[in-house]
Amino acid sequence: MTVLLAKSNLLRRAPWRLETLIVEDGDGLHVVKRGPSSADPAGRPPRLGTLAERHAVLAAAAGDAFALPRILHAGERELRIEHVAGQTSLARLERRLCERRFAAAQAEIDDVLTLLDQLPGVLADPMTTRASPRPSIPTAAPDVPASNAASCRGSTTSAWATS
Amino acid sequence: MPIHVLEDTAEAAFDGCEATLHALFDRPESERCAEVDAILATAPEWLMQYHLSPQRRMVLSWADIPADATVLEVGAGCGAVTGLLCDRAGHVLANEKFATRGEVIARRYADRDNLTVLVGGLDTIMLTEPVDIVVCIGVWEYTGVFLAGDDEDRFVAPFERFLGLLRGLVRPGGRLLLAIENKLGVQYLAGAEEDHLHHGALAGVEGYPDYAGARTFWREEIRRQMDAAGFGDPTFHLPFPDYKMPELVLHEDALERLDVHAAELGGLIPWHRPRLPLINEALLTRALLDEGVMGSFANSFVVDVPA
């Protein structure tokens, strides 16, 4: 079995969320939803069962309007789901969310670049002003009013953002 | 749980978090989970996220690790991924160079009966028989610091020697799972600080002109070094945004076989790293994906190599 894709983008805040895999075996491609590899602390909801129930409700409500990918096998630890090439209704929703995040990231970068363009003394051409021996990322912005420097440092995309 | 001290490294606390983690993992199991959740909910500084976040396990949660396998984790750090390995494998040998960190692992997983902690450098490990799988996450890049000889080419030789040592620890037919950053990853092309140097941008992109022992590699360099060390043909997996806190891990074939959309990758950017905003990273990701070369410019690789 080859895992082509593994995804779980909410573990950081919610470690009980499910992992999604797209796997290939002798029967072709499948989607697998499974519980997290870490132990579930007591009291957290049985997400796998919830997902199967929700799928059944959605499938019944959808009727002939659209086809949800079928659950091929509902095990104790994982759901094996039909892989549908192209976009399912759920994948379409997920993609819209991704596009929103993508657009937000672009907008944030463009905002910062615009801000920096207005501060010509701050971001010089790295090809002509490279510090010796290495270009370094400044931890403070010289020759910039304090209010401007502070606003730069506050942005995650700023040259002065610190880890 | 047994701890075997192979080398005296008692002086070293690597990043200053160890004392906090000692105290945290001394607490009863029932309190510990809630405490970790509470710490993560406050969006702590990067190092604490790095040590505690369950997202770290995603780097290998997809990997096929047989239940009867013996796994050696080289450079286990404070054990962020060790718990996953204990969940999956028959027995885990967690090797950590620094004693303070080895102690964190021992306290963190005190209830695991399939874990042995080995404290000491890689060159101190003596196994009675080679293991099924060697796991090495975020370690190889520091080899020039910790494994350099006095009179050798420090830019290449220590890294080759490290892989040779790993090759000797894994049985024929076994595997090496190695995670490392890509020196030509999108983040570095876009001006992010070189993670192993903590100063300056573009160092890896320009070939480390001020090399001092820590470095990383590009995909083809990794392939060549694996071949030179006697490993088989590697399979590359691509963690996004990087191997440290992955949200999405793609098999190298997935970029062609699945309908991976630029929005799914371009929005995953390791913002914790300082950067010169030279370029729009999300748009660069889309361009590389459109050209079919994203597999060589992902920020990190997890390399699955047969022995």
Interface residues (C-beta under 8 A of the other chain):
Chain A: M1 T2 V3 L4 L5 A6 K7 S8 N9 L11 R12 R13 P15 E19 L21 I22 P36 S37 S38 P41 A85 G86 Q87 R95 C98 E99 R101 F102 A104 A105 Q106 I109 D110 V112 L113 L116 L123 P126 P133 R134 P135 S136 I137 T156 T157 S158 A159 W160 A161 T162 S163
Chain B: C33 A34 D37 L40 A41 E45 W46 Q49 S53 P54 Q55 R57 M58 S61 W62 A63 D64 G83 L84 D87 R88 E193 H199 G200 A201 L202 A203 P209 D210 M245 E247 L248 V249 L250 H251 D253 A254 R257 L258 D259 H261 A262 A263 E264 G266 G267 I269 W271 H272 R273 P274 R275 L276 P277 L278 N280 E281 A282 L283
